[in-house]
Amino acid sequence: LRESERREAVAKVAEARALVESAQVKSRDEVRRALLDLESARANLIKADEQLKLARESMTLVQAGFDAGAATYLEVSDARLGLFGAEMGKLTEGLGAQLAALKLAKALGEFEPR
């Protein structure tokens, strides 16, 4: 009976080690994915910021053209719409970057949502 108990205990230890190893692999993978997502989100934010700068410049140029009589009101409206879209894009990407940072903090065990 002792030998069977010993084998059972050895099997339980092996199972526990396998569970710990699996949890460690899962945790490392989650952190790795969160880091990649954060890098991607930051790159998207930089791109959105560049697009916003271009949209502002375009709006300035079109408005100057309109004031000089060289651009139509439709072109001004189109530039405003482009500027609005770029502003929304930057806000969206900014929120995405913040969310990615929170996901990384959670993966690292530094953030526990309530």
Secondary structure as GFF3:
##gff-version 3
##sequence-region A 1 114
A	DSSP	alpha_helix	2	67	.	.	.	ID=ss1
A	DSSP	alpha_helix	73	107	.	.	.	ID=ss2
###
